[in-house]
Amino acid sequence: MRLTKRRQGARKSLTPYDLPNIDIHQTANELIKQHGDDAPIHTAMRADELLDAGDLDGQTVWKQILAAVEELLLIRRLHSPPRTIRPRAAPACP
């Protein structure tokens, strides 16, 4: 995902405030599709990589994506039917 845009022929880095909320949620959805319940881990790792590289704006964006991933996973869990635990059948006695 490239976080730059063109303005009058010159590149300007996007700040975390320039990225539309819909892009944050689309990225979060894509990460959930790719990584399932591990999406928060992968997202946090990316945020850490950007912090290590000194890209504070990029890290801030990925922290926003992380919050969206966690929110979407929570919503999914709340709206999924509860799992029923069935007791195991007792072993047959010989």
Order of alpha helices (4+ residues) and beta strands (2+ residues): beta-beta-alpha-alpha-alpha
